Amino acid sequence: MIHHRRHAQARWVGVRSECLGNSCRVSVGQFWRAPKSNLNNPLLLSAGMGHTLAIMPPPAPVPFASVSPKLTITGGRNPGFDLTETFTLGASSNGMNPTAEYVTLQIGTYGVVFPIGSFQSNANGKSAFSGVLNGVNLSVTIQPAGGNSYSFKASGDGVNLSTLINPIPVIVAIGNDSGSATVFATFR
């Protein structure tokens, strides 16, 4: 239960949880900023009953140390693309986990964000997605290539990129790790 406080504290909308034994309830409501929170620390929200919620800023972006993409774009009746990219994580990366982080792909004007949980991993560390997002049939794999290097392969059917002009910007992001490059695509 949230108790109304009659003194000057900032109100926030947030999420709270109440647990009793093995049962927990999560709800959305109004919260009050805890008196000791400030902009330099995580925002602490007090919901009464001893519950506190910390809102953490996202981690700083970490650029890939190297990126090497190859892109083929197919037009006509069955438009699509094939992208193969190798990349190496940056020195300050805390690692990546495609199964538990957002994965973003941008090719020119086309972009897609794979929701958390979209990728499945196997015992060898290969992560894969196969399905339809925003009307495009996509197949994506991310596979370790030794050390902090990875192979990223993406194919998309049902998206027409044939009007893009070389060089084409390509961006891949996995969590806060990301890389961008321009590539001269092969058009078919």
C-alpha positions in Angstrom: 0.0 0.0 0.0 1.3 3.5 -0.8 0.8 6.1 1.8 0.1 9.7 0.9 2.7 12.1 2.2 1.8 15.7 2.8 5.2 17.3 2.5 7.1 18.6 -0.6 8.6 15.5 -2.2 8.5 14.9 -6.0 6.0 12.3 -7.2 6.9 9.7 -9.8 5.0 7.0 -11.5 6.7 3.7 -11.1 6.5 0.0 -10.3 6.3 -1.5 -6.9 6.3 -5.0 -5.5 4.8 -6.5 -2.4 5.9 -9.9 -1.2 4.4 -12.1 1.5 6.0 -15.5 1.8 6.3 -17.0 -1.7 3.7 -14.7 -3.2 4.6 -11.3 -4.8 2.4 -8.7 -6.4 3.7 -6.1 -8.8 1.7 -2.9 -9.5 2.0 0.5 -11.1 1.3 3.6 -9.1 2.5 7.0 -7.8 5.7 7.1 -5.8 7.6 9.7 -3.9 11.3 10.5 -4.4 13.2 9.4 -1.3 14.8 12.5 0.4 18.4 11.3 -0.2 18.2 10.7 -3.9 19.8 13.1 -6.3 20.7 13.3 -10.0 24.2 11.9 -9.4 22.9 8.6 -7.9 20.3 6.1 -9.0 16.8 7.6 -8.3 15.4 6.0 -5.2 11.6 5.8 -5.0 9.9 5.1 -1.7 6.5 3.4 -1.9 6.0 3.1 1.8 5.9 -0.2 3.6 9.7 -0.4 3.4 9.9 -0.9 -0.4 12.4 1.1 -2.5 12.9 1.1 -6.2 16.2 2.2 -7.8 16.1 3.5 -11.3 19.5 3.0 -12.9 20.7 4.9 -15.9 21.6 2.6 -18.9 25.2 1.6 -19.3 27.4 3.8 -21.5 27.6 2.7 -25.1 30.8 0.7 -26.0 31.9 0.8 -29.6 33.2 -2.3 -31.3 37.0 -2.3 -31.7 36.6 -3.4 -35.3 33.8 -4.0 -37.8 33.9 -5.6 -41.2 30.5 -5.9 -43.1 29.6 -7.4 -46.5 26.1 -6.7 -47.9 24.2 -8.0 -50.8 20.8 -6.4 -51.7 18.3 -8.2 -53.9 15.6 -6.3 -55.7 12.8 -7.4 -58.0 10.0 -9.8 -57.1 11.7 -11.2 -54.0 13.5 -8.3 -52.4 15.8 -8.8 -49.5 19.3 -8.6 -48.1 22.2 -10.7 -46.9 24.6 -9.2 -44.4 27.7 -10.9 -43.1 29.8 -8.9 -40.5 32.7 -9.8 -38.3 33.3 -7.6 -35.2 35.4 -7.4 -32.1 34.1 -6.1 -28.9 35.6 -2.9 -27.5 38.2 -3.1 -24.7 35.8 -1.7 -22.1 32.9 -4.1 -23.0 31.4 -6.1 -20.2 30.5 -8.8 -22.7 27.3 -9.4 -24.6 24.3 -11.7 -24.3 21.9 -11.6 -27.3 19.4 -13.7 -25.4 19.1 -11.2 -22.6 19.7 -7.9 -24.4 18.1 -5.9 -27.2 19.7 -6.5 -30.6 19.4 -3.8 -33.2 20.2 -3.9 -36.9 20.2 -0.8 -39.2 20.9 -1.0 -42.9 20.5 2.4 -44.6 16.8 3.4 -43.9 15.7 0.0 -42.8 16.0 -0.8 -39.1 14.7 -3.5 -36.7 15.0 -4.1 -33.0 14.8 -7.7 -31.8 13.1 -7.7 -28.4 14.9 -9.2 -25.4 14.4 -13.0 -25.5 14.1 -13.2 -29.3 17.4 -15.0 -29.7 18.0 -18.6 -28.6 21.6 -19.9 -27.7 23.1 -23.3 -28.0 26.0 -24.9 -26.0 28.6 -23.5 -28.4 27.6 -19.9 -27.7 25.8 -19.4 -31.1 22.7 -17.3 -30.8 20.0 -17.4 -33.5 16.7 -15.8 -34.4 14.3 -16.9 -37.2 11.0 -15.3 -37.6 9.0 -12.3 -38.9 9.4 -8.8 -37.5 7.5 -5.8 -39.0 6.5 -7.9 -42.0 10.1 -9.0 -42.8 11.1 -12.6 -42.7 14.5 -12.5 -40.8 17.2 -15.1 -40.0 20.0 -13.9 -37.8 22.9 -15.7 -36.2 25.6 -14.4 -33.9 28.5 -16.8 -33.3 31.8 -16.6 -31.4 34.8 -16.4 -33.7 37.5 -16.6 -31.0 38.6 -14.1 -28.3 36.2 -11.2 -28.3 35.4 -11.5 -32.0 32.1 -12.6 -33.5 30.4 -13.4 -36.8 27.0 -11.7 -37.4 24.9 -13.0 -40.3 21.5 -11.6 -41.2 19.1 -12.3 -44.0 15.9 -10.6 -44.7 13.1 -11.4 -47.2 10.3 -9.0 -47.9 12.1 -5.7 -47.6 13.1 -3.7 -50.6 16.4 -1.9 -50.1 17.2 -1.7 -53.9 16.7 2.1 -53.8 19.6 2.6 -51.4 22.8 4.2 -52.8 26.4 3.2 -52.0 28.0 3.5 -49.6 25.3 2.3 -47.2 25.6 2.7 -43.4 25.3 -0.5 -41.4 24.8 -0.5 -37.6 24.7 -3.5 -35.3 24.1 -3.2 -31.6 23.8 -5.8 -28.9 22.9 -4.3 -25.6 25.3 -1.4 -25.1 27.9 -2.8 -27.5 27.6 -1.5 -31.0 29.5 -0.8 -34.2 28.8 1.1 -37.4 30.4 1.1 -40.8 29.7 2.1 -44.4 29.7 -0.7 -47.0 29.6 -0.8 -50.8 26.7 -3.3 -51.3 26.4 -5.7 -54.2 23.1 -5.2 -55.9 21.3 -8.1 -57.7 
